[in-house]
Structure formats: C-alpha cells, structure tokens
Amino acid sequence: DTEVTQTPKHLVMGMTNKKSLKCEQHMGHRAMYWYKQKAKKPPELMFVYSYEKLSINESVPSRFSPECPNSSLLNLHLHALQPEDSALYLCASSQEGPRGNEQFFGPGTRLTVL
Amino acid sequence: DQQVKQNSPSLSVQEGRISILNCDYTNSMFDYFLWYKKYPAEGPTFLISISSIKDKNEDGRFTVFLNKSAKHLSLHIVPSQPGDSAVYFCAANEMGRRALTFGSGTRLQVQP
C-alpha cells in the first residue's frame, strides 16, 4: 500500500465551527507532515511529526491543533478559523531519517471557511 | 525571499518532443532535490530526486540534471506525452531538516 489517504475531500465550515481533518498511511512511515497550499502557490509546511511526537511547528496559529494518535494516523483539529485559512491542506509521510526524504502526499482536503 | 525559484510559470510542448523544466535555488545548504507532479484536485506525486553528490539521475522518460556551481537543476521529459500535462514543482531539502522548500511550480501542457 503506497497511498496516503485524507478525509474529507472537501470541507466548508463557519468561523465558529470545530472540525477535524484526517490522514492515514500504511507504508510504515514514521514521519508525517501537514502542509497548507493556497491557490497558485507552493505547499508550505505547517507541522512535522516524528515517531508520533511533534517535532516541528512552523509558527502556526493555535487555531490549528495537530494530533498523531498512532504511527498511521494524523489529525488536524480546526477551531475558530478565519476566511484566509481557506486552502488545500495536504498530508504527507516519509521514512524517518536525517532529511525530508521522498515525501508521499495525500490528495488533500479543500477547506473553505465562510 | 524565495529560496527555490521556478521562473517559468508555464510551458507548452508538442507530443513526442522534449520538455525541459528549470529550477534555481539560492541556499547553498540544500543538498537533496526532488521533482513533484501535481494534477488539479490531487496531492503532489513524487517523480524523481537527486543528491548533490550526483549531477544526473535518470528514471525512464525522466532525467534530472544538477549544476551545483550554478545552483540550477532541470527536469527533462523525453518523449513528452499528453498525460504529462500537469504542474511540476521543484523542491529542495537541507541535511538535518525535515521541511521541503518548494518552488512556485511550472504548468506543463503537452499538445497532442
């Protein structure tokens, strides 16, 4: 299984809602990532988990809260988002190592904040 | 300050011809480079990578060339096929760092 899956594919939420994005991989990768991609821009790293522990937080606002319940799952909890947070949220995974390595991406969740 | 630059936002080539996508970088600490392909509504798909100890890596129709002195890399696709039409992102990585730094992408269109 060489796939990273993400649910939901699309999400529309109001600024007062609480929602979660989910990501799953079964490649035995011990590093997992959240990226944010705005239209016509490259992906930007948000968080990195290594062996289920948060190792990088790229100064992301606290309204985004990541969680790694086990080595296959990665969640991103969303609360009190702003319209400018509307974007494609990409999950990725890779083998653990001293570098980023080849990261395998999921299809993303298209988030719209009203 | 963009550390990875793809200066051509778009490229159009005829089917069967060579596609050459270019990427420049400024950070001399980058030592591993990757190319990703992205279709609309999908995540980026890893294509090919190259370490800074090499100057060329080939995988089927795809070849990546690295010129360290010029801080430049390129992706060659030969022969180009209509199914190659997508956005191509160049990415770079620094030893000891987890993050990939992406370029802004080049939209390739292969005309039948």
Chai-1 contact restraints between the chains, C-beta under 6 A:
chainA,res_idxA,chainB,res_idxB,connection_type,confidence,min_distance_angstrom,max_distance_angstrom,comment,restraint_id
A,P42,B,F102,contact,1.0,0.0,6.0,A-B,restraint_1
A,P42,B,S104,contact,1.0,0.0,6.0,A-B,restraint_2
A,P43,B,F102,contact,1.0,0.0,6.0,A-B,restraint_3
A,L45,B,A99,contact,1.0,0.0,6.0,A-B,restraint_4
A,V48,B,R98,contact,1.0,0.0,6.0,A-B,restraint_5
A,I56,B,R98,contact,1.0,0.0,6.0,A-B,restraint_6
A,L90,B,G43,contact,1.0,0.0,6.0,A-B,restraint_7
A,P98,B,G96,contact,1.0,0.0,6.0,A-B,restraint_8
A,R99,B,Y32,contact,1.0,0.0,6.0,A-B,restraint_9
A,R99,B,N93,contact,1.0,0.0,6.0,A-B,restraint_10
A,R99,B,M95,contact,1.0,0.0,6.0,A-B,restraint_11
A,G100,B,N93,contact,1.0,0.0,6.0,A-B,restraint_12
A,G100,B,R98,contact,1.0,0.0,6.0,A-B,restraint_13
A,G100,B,L100,contact,1.0,0.0,6.0,A-B,restraint_14
A,E102,B,F46,contact,1.0,0.0,6.0,A-B,restraint_15
A,F105,B,G43,contact,1.0,0.0,6.0,A-B,restraint_16
A,F105,B,P44,contact,1.0,0.0,6.0,A-B,restraint_17
A,G106,B,G43,contact,1.0,0.0,6.0,A-B,restraint_18
A,P107,B,E42,contact,1.0,0.0,6.0,A-B,restraint_19
A,P107,B,G43,contact,1.0,0.0,6.0,A-B,restraint_20
A,G108,B,G43,contact,1.0,0.0,6.0,A-B,restraint_21
